Every structure is written in C-alpha cells, then in structure tokens.
Amino acid sequence: MYDIDWRAKAYRQLYKIRSRQIRQEIYDAAETLRHWPDCRNVKALISHEYGFRMRVGNWRILFDVEDHIRIIMIQEVKKRDERTY
C-alpha cells in the first residue's frame, strides 16, 4: 500500500470547495490511490507538470507517484474546465 501525501496547495483547494458532499467524494477517491496501480479513472498525463490525473465527477485530482518510496503526492484539486490541463 502507498501513503497519501496532500501538498498544502491541494489541501487548501479541497477545503475551498463549498459542498461538503463533493469534498468527501474527492477525499474518498484520493484514498483509493493507496491501492496503486489498481485504481479507476486515472490517466497518465503527457507533457504536463504532474504525472497523473484522477477524474471525480467535474473535478480532477492531479498527482505524482514515487514508486521507490511508495508515496502518492497529491499536488492539486481543480474543477474541470478548458484550462485544467
């Protein structure tokens, strides 16, 4: 199992979301990353600052994976729009 490391920026973005239900859905989806690579709605990003994204409704979790130390680093949580990637 992998550990989940929320960066300060991602944590702030998560708690700025007004809907408690959406916040909980995003948090629960991020927790499923502990079972990497057996995760759903994950896609590798090409020529992007971060390595992967996870889709949660209209929201995206952008993260990196450090396999050698078994840590998932969640970098950002963003609402999906034309400027997300």
Sequence and secondary structure as in RCSB ss.txt:
>XXXX:A:sequence
MYDIDWRAKAYRQLYKIRSRQIRQEIYDAAETLRHWPDCRNVKALISHEYGFRMRVGNWRILFDVEDHIRIIMIQ
EVKKRDERTY
>XXXX:A:secstr
  EEEE HHHHHHHHT S HHHHHHHHHHHHGGGGTTS SSEEE SSSSSSEEEEETTEEEEEEEETTTTEEEEE
EEEE STT  
